[in-house]
Amino acid sequence: MSPRDRIPEITHLQFLVLSLLRDGLRSGRDIRAELVRYGVRRTSPAFYQMMARLEDAGFVQGWYDQKVLEGQLIKERHYRLCPSGLKAWTETRNFYMAALGDLKVARGHGNA
């Protein structure tokens, strides 16, 4: 079985999050705002559980940073993409691009 035949290990939502992190580090708040732009709404606990799973898998690195917002000290979670996360993203993208190519060929819309 070639890598192209293996179903990706990450979900479509995890793929989207890793995509957002490809441009550099982001806060959890910023990632959640971007997800809303794509129509994805998750509660804070559900979002941070997913991020913890990505951290446990070694795909992202997360840490807390303190800042003052409207006169109050808050802790904000930040994330960056790890090399293994980029690899998972790339493998997933390649899988779907190959599947799309196969679908076009099967429908007679292009060459492989």
N, CA, C and O of each residue as an XYZ file, in Angstrom:
448
protein
N       0.856     -1.172      0.000
C       0.000      0.000      0.000
C       0.906      1.241      0.000
O       1.796      1.363      0.841
N       0.677      2.139     -0.929
C       1.487      3.353     -0.999
C       0.933      4.398     -0.032
O      -0.223      4.298      0.381
N       1.742      5.407      0.339
C       1.246      6.464      1.232
C       0.002      7.138      0.673
O      -0.837      7.630      1.428
N      -0.114      7.159     -0.633
C      -1.269      7.778     -1.282
C      -2.545      6.998     -0.995
O      -3.635      7.566     -1.062
N      -2.437      5.710     -0.676
C      -3.599      4.870     -0.429
C      -4.044      4.868      1.036
O      -5.129      4.381      1.355
N      -3.213      5.408      1.918
C      -3.555      5.418      3.350
C      -4.462      6.614      3.661
O      -4.211      7.737      3.222
N      -5.493      6.350      4.409
C      -6.382      7.428      4.844
C      -5.615      8.289      5.845
O      -4.927      7.757      6.715
N      -5.727      9.619      5.731
C      -4.989     10.511      6.649
C      -5.313     10.246      8.113
O      -6.410      9.814      8.467
N      -4.317     10.519      8.949
C      -4.465     10.306     10.397
C      -5.181     11.457     11.084
O      -5.626     11.316     12.222
N      -5.298     12.600     10.404
C      -5.915     13.764     11.030
C      -7.292     14.026     10.423
O      -7.557     13.667      9.276
N      -8.148     14.649     11.199
C      -9.493     14.984     10.736
C      -9.441     16.231      9.862
O      -8.425     16.923      9.804
N     -10.553     16.504      9.185
C     -10.605     17.709      8.358
C     -10.446     18.967      9.205
O      -9.846     19.941      8.750
N     -10.968     18.965     10.417
C     -10.841     20.125     11.289
C      -9.392     20.303     11.751
O      -8.887     21.425     11.794
N      -8.734     19.211     12.091
C      -7.321     19.289     12.468
C      -6.483     19.763     11.285
O      -5.536     20.529     11.465
N      -6.820     19.316     10.081
C      -6.129     19.764      8.871
C      -6.265     21.280      8.724
O      -5.290     21.962      8.409
N      -7.455     21.800      8.948
C      -7.685     23.240      8.855
C      -6.851     23.987      9.892
O      -6.238     25.004      9.570
N      -6.820     23.499     11.125
C      -6.033     24.158     12.176
C      -4.553     24.148     11.810
O      -3.876     25.168     11.936
N      -4.047     23.003     11.356
C      -2.637     22.946     10.954
C      -2.377     23.891      9.790
O      -1.307     24.494      9.710
N      -3.336     24.026      8.893
C      -3.199     24.972      7.779
C      -3.046     26.398      8.291
O      -2.224     27.164      7.788
N      -3.837     26.741      9.286
C      -3.769     28.090      9.855
C      -2.422     28.356     10.521
O      -1.945     29.490     10.539
N      -1.819     27.317     11.061
C      -0.542     27.475     11.757
C       0.661     27.443     10.820
O       1.783     27.702     11.255
N       0.449     27.133      9.556
C       1.570     27.097      8.611
C       2.197     28.475      8.435
O       3.376     28.570      8.093
N       1.442     29.538      8.660
C       1.959     30.896      8.498
C       2.721     31.407      9.717
O       3.293     32.495      9.671
N       2.736     30.653     10.786
C       3.449     31.076     11.984
C       2.592     30.913     13.220
O       1.465     30.422     13.157
N       3.144     31.333     14.346
C       2.438     31.118     15.604
C       1.185     31.964     15.679
O       1.114     33.063     15.129
N       0.183     31.413     16.386
C      -1.114     32.075     16.541
C      -1.632     31.803     17.944
O      -1.295     30.796     18.567
N      -2.450     32.714     18.422
C      -3.103     32.488     19.709
C      -4.319     31.592     19.501
O      -4.868     31.523     18.401
N      -4.726     30.920     20.543
C      -5.921     30.095     20.468
C      -7.130     30.933     20.092
O      -7.991     30.486     19.334
N      -7.193     32.133     20.616
C      -8.302     33.045     20.307
C      -8.338     33.362     18.808
O      -9.407     33.372     18.199
N      -7.167     33.622     18.218
C      -7.096     33.923     16.784
C      -7.488     32.704     15.944
O      -8.190     32.839     14.942
N      -7.039     31.529     16.348
C      -7.390     30.308     15.608
C      -8.900     30.106     15.645
O      -9.518     29.804     14.624
N      -9.486     30.273     16.818
C     -10.944     30.104     16.945
C     -11.691     31.095     16.070
O     -12.697     30.740     15.455
N     -11.215     32.340     16.004
C     -11.852     33.354     15.159
C     -11.769     32.961     13.681
O     -12.729     33.141     12.932
N     -10.633     32.431     13.272
C     -10.480     31.978     11.883
C     -11.408     30.807     11.598
O     -12.007     30.742     10.524
N     -11.534     29.889     12.538
C     -12.419     28.746     12.337
C     -13.866     29.207     12.124
O     -14.592     28.640     11.307
N     -14.273     30.231     12.862
C     -15.626     30.775     12.705
C     -15.817     31.293     11.275
O     -16.895     31.144     10.698
N     -14.780     31.898     10.711
C     -14.854     32.376      9.321
C     -15.151     31.228      8.362
O     -15.765     31.437      7.316
N     -14.721     30.024      8.712
C     -14.969     28.836      7.893
C     -16.254     28.117      8.308
O     -16.546     27.029      7.813
N     -17.011     28.718      9.206
C     -18.270     28.127      9.630
C     -18.145     27.082     10.720
O     -19.095     26.349     10.994
N     -16.973     27.008     11.345
C     -16.729     26.019     12.397
C     -16.907     26.704     13.754
O     -16.176     27.633     14.097
N     -17.865     26.239     14.494
C     -18.105     26.797     15.830
C     -17.953     25.679     16.852
O     -18.657     24.670     16.800
N     -17.036     25.874     17.768
C     -16.792     24.910     18.840
C     -16.777     25.676     20.159
O     -16.375     26.838     20.214
N     -17.216     25.014     21.204
C     -17.093     25.631     22.517
C     -15.612     25.740     22.857
O     -14.782     25.036     22.281
N     -15.288     26.616     23.785
C     -13.886     26.732     24.215
C     -13.332     25.399     24.695
O     -12.237     25.013     24.285
N     -14.072     24.672     25.568
C     -13.527     23.384     26.008
C     -13.285     22.416     24.851
O     -12.255     21.742     24.828
N     -14.207     22.331     23.893
C     -14.030     21.413     22.763
C     -12.829     21.822     21.913
O     -12.061     20.970     21.468
N     -12.670     23.126     21.689
C     -11.537     23.612     20.907
C     -10.218     23.275     21.605
O      -9.304     22.734     20.983
N     -10.124     23.593     22.891
C      -8.857     23.369     23.591
C      -8.574     21.875     23.815
O      -7.414     21.485     23.947
N      -9.610     21.044     23.860
C      -9.386     19.588     23.903
C      -8.771     19.122     22.585
O      -7.853     18.301     22.577
N      -9.286     19.657     21.461
C      -8.715     19.295     20.171
C      -7.262     19.754     20.093
O      -6.401     19.013     19.619
N      -6.988     20.962     20.551
C      -5.619     21.470     20.517
C      -4.713     20.621     21.412
O      -3.557     20.381     21.065
N      -5.223     20.165     22.554
C      -4.432     19.299     23.436
C      -4.113     17.985     22.739
O      -3.014     17.453     22.897
N      -5.069     17.448     21.962
C      -4.801     16.221     21.206
C      -3.722     16.456     20.155
O      -2.866     15.597     19.943
N      -3.756     17.618     19.492
C      -2.712     17.944     18.514
C      -1.352     18.090     19.199
O      -0.326     17.702     18.639
N      -1.350     18.649     20.409
C      -0.103     18.753     21.174
C       0.400     17.368     21.577
O       1.585     17.067     21.435
N      -0.513     16.522     22.083
C      -0.129     15.167     22.499
C       0.438     14.364     21.338
O       1.328     13.534     21.525
N      -0.081     14.611     20.140
C       0.403     13.909     18.945
C       1.737     14.474     18.461
O       2.381     13.890     17.590
N       2.152     15.615     19.029
C       3.409     16.239     18.618
C       3.287     17.091     17.362
O       4.296     17.463     16.762
N       2.053     17.402     16.959
C       1.836     18.197     15.750
C       1.950     19.695     15.997
O       2.341     20.445     15.102
N       1.614     20.132     17.195
C       1.725     21.555     17.555
C       2.370     21.669     18.923
O       2.340     20.740     19.730
N       2.948     22.825     19.159
C       3.495     23.147     20.476
C       2.678     24.316     21.006
O       2.444     25.293     20.293
N       2.249     24.215     22.251
C       1.456     25.273     22.859
C       2.080     25.753     24.155
O       2.750     24.994     24.855
N       1.852     27.024     24.468
C       2.345     27.605     25.707
C       1.469     28.791     26.082
O       0.747     29.338     25.249
N       1.544     29.174     27.334
C       0.796     30.328     27.829
C       1.681     31.562     27.828
O       2.878     31.499     28.105
N       1.059     32.674     27.510
C       1.721     33.976     27.553
C       0.796     34.905     28.321
O      -0.419     34.883     28.126
N       1.366     35.713     29.185
C       0.554     36.656     29.949
C       0.583     38.017     29.267
O       1.606     38.453     28.738
N      -0.596     38.686     29.298
C      -0.655     40.045     28.790
C      -1.761     40.786     29.525
O      -2.621     40.180     30.165
N      -1.722     42.096     29.422
C      -2.734     42.930     30.049
C      -3.754     43.305     28.983
O      -3.401     43.846     27.935
N      -5.016     43.015     29.258
C      -6.103     43.337     28.350
C      -7.170     44.081     29.138
O      -7.750     43.550     30.085
N      -7.414     45.316     28.730
C      -8.391     46.173     29.414
C      -8.116     46.242     30.916
O      -9.024     46.158     31.743
N      -6.839     46.396     31.235
C      -6.446     46.566     32.627
C      -6.377     45.285     33.445
O      -6.083     45.336     34.639
N      -6.639     44.150     32.833
C      -6.592     42.886     33.563
C      -5.511     41.986     32.973
O      -5.317     41.922     31.759
N      -4.824     41.304     33.862
C      -3.797     40.355     33.450
C      -4.485     39.058     33.025
O      -5.240     38.463     33.794
N      -4.216     38.630     31.798
C      -4.809     37.384     31.316
C      -3.709     36.470     30.788
O      -2.646     36.927     30.368
N      -3.987     35.185     30.820
C      -3.095     34.191     30.221
C      -3.723     33.773     28.903
O      -4.902     33.427     28.834
N      -2.908     33.815     27.863
C      -3.401     33.456     26.542
C      -2.560     32.312     25.990
O      -1.332     32.330     26.078
N      -3.231     31.324     25.425
C      -2.549     30.160     24.873
C      -2.110     30.473     23.441
O      -2.886     31.005     22.647
N      -0.876     30.142     23.125
C      -0.324     30.319     21.782
C       0.123     28.968     21.253
O       0.447     28.060     22.018
N       0.136     28.847     19.920
C       0.488     27.590     19.279
C       1.403     27.841     18.096
O       1.335     28.875     17.432
N       2.263     26.860     17.856
C       3.075     26.848     16.632
C       3.075     25.437     16.078
O       2.920     24.459     16.809
N       3.254     25.356     14.774
C       3.286     24.084     14.067
C       4.644     23.420     14.271
O       5.679     24.071     14.130
N       4.647     22.152     14.596
C       5.876     21.369     14.738
C       6.178     20.678     13.401
O       5.287     20.548     12.562
N       7.423     20.236     13.197
C       7.750     19.527     11.950
C       6.838     18.329     11.686
O       6.468     18.081     10.538
N       6.475     17.590     12.719
C       5.590     16.431     12.510
C       4.186     16.879     12.115
O       3.485     16.165     11.398
N       3.772     18.056     12.577
C       2.475     18.599     12.166
C       2.488     19.006     10.705
O       1.511     18.795      9.987
N       3.597     19.591     10.265
C       3.728     19.948      8.852
C       3.729     18.692      7.990
O       3.147     18.671      6.905
N       4.388     17.645      8.484
C       4.405     16.378      7.743
C       2.994     15.800      7.639
O       2.589     15.349      6.567
N       2.245     15.807      8.739
C       0.869     15.294      8.719
C       0.004     16.121      7.778
O      -0.817     15.571      7.045
N       0.184     17.450      7.792
C      -0.567     18.329      6.899
C      -0.237     18.006      5.441
O      -1.139     17.888      4.611
N       1.050     17.863      5.131
C       1.494     17.591      3.762
C       0.969     16.246      3.273
O       0.486     16.140      2.146
N       1.060     15.221      4.113
C       0.565     13.898      3.731
C      -0.942     13.927      3.479
O      -1.432     13.282      2.552
N      -1.664     14.668      4.295
C      -3.112     14.769      4.129
C      -3.449     15.513      2.842
O      -4.315     15.083      2.080
N      -2.770     16.622      2.604
C      -2.987     17.383      1.370
C      -2.690     16.502      0.157
O      -3.471     16.474     -0.794
N      -1.571     15.786      0.186
C      -1.208     14.926     -0.939
C      -2.234     13.829     -1.171
O      -2.548     13.501     -2.315
N      -2.757     13.259     -0.090
C      -3.783     12.219     -0.201
C      -5.006     12.751     -0.947
O      -5.493     12.125     -1.888
N      -5.496     13.915     -0.514
C      -6.703     14.463     -1.132
C      -6.452     14.978     -2.541
O      -7.338     14.889     -3.390
N      -5.281     15.506     -2.808
C      -4.956     15.946     -4.166
C      -4.894     14.738     -5.108
O      -5.375     14.807     -6.239
N      -4.304     13.637     -4.642
C      -4.244     12.421     -5.456
C      -5.647     11.870     -5.677
O      -5.984     11.438     -6.779
N      -6.463     11.886     -4.627
C      -7.833     11.380     -4.754
C      -8.621     12.241     -5.729
O      -9.405     11.721     -6.523
N      -8.423     13.539     -5.677
C      -9.099     14.445     -6.598
C      -8.660     14.164     -8.032
O      -9.485     14.145     -8.945
N      -7.361     13.947     -8.228
C      -6.854     13.598     -9.556
C      -7.444     12.294    -10.060
O      -7.829     12.190    -11.225
N      -7.515     11.296     -9.183
C      -8.109     10.012     -9.560
C      -9.576     10.169     -9.927
O     -10.062      9.532    -10.862
N     -10.277     11.017     -9.190
C     -11.698     11.250     -9.454
C     -11.888     11.925    -10.808
O     -12.797     11.570    -11.558
N     -11.036     12.893    -11.122
C     -11.127     13.571    -12.419
C     -10.872     12.595    -13.566
O     -11.567     12.622    -14.582
N      -9.872     11.734    -13.394
C      -9.554     10.744    -14.434
C     -10.734      9.780    -14.586
O     -11.131      9.461    -15.707
N     -11.292      9.319    -13.474
C     -12.406      8.369    -13.526
C     -13.623      8.991    -14.225
O     -14.391      8.291    -14.885
N     -13.785     10.280    -14.076
C     -14.917     10.970    -14.706
C     -14.580     11.467    -16.109
O     -15.428     12.037    -16.796
N     -13.316     11.243    -16.529
C     -12.918     11.655    -17.865
C     -12.655     13.141    -18.008
O     -12.801     13.690    -19.100
N     -12.263     13.813    -16.907
C     -12.045     15.267    -16.917
C     -10.581     15.674    -16.913
O     -10.287     16.860    -16.768
N      -9.682     14.768    -17.062
C      -8.288     15.181    -17.028
C      -7.353     14.000    -17.078
O      -7.766     12.842    -17.146
N      -6.090     14.329    -17.042
C      -5.057     13.311    -17.037
C      -4.480     13.155    -15.649
O      -4.511     14.090    -14.850
N      -3.958     11.985    -15.359
C      -3.382     11.725    -14.040
C      -2.101     12.367    -13.899
O      -1.468     12.257    -12.849
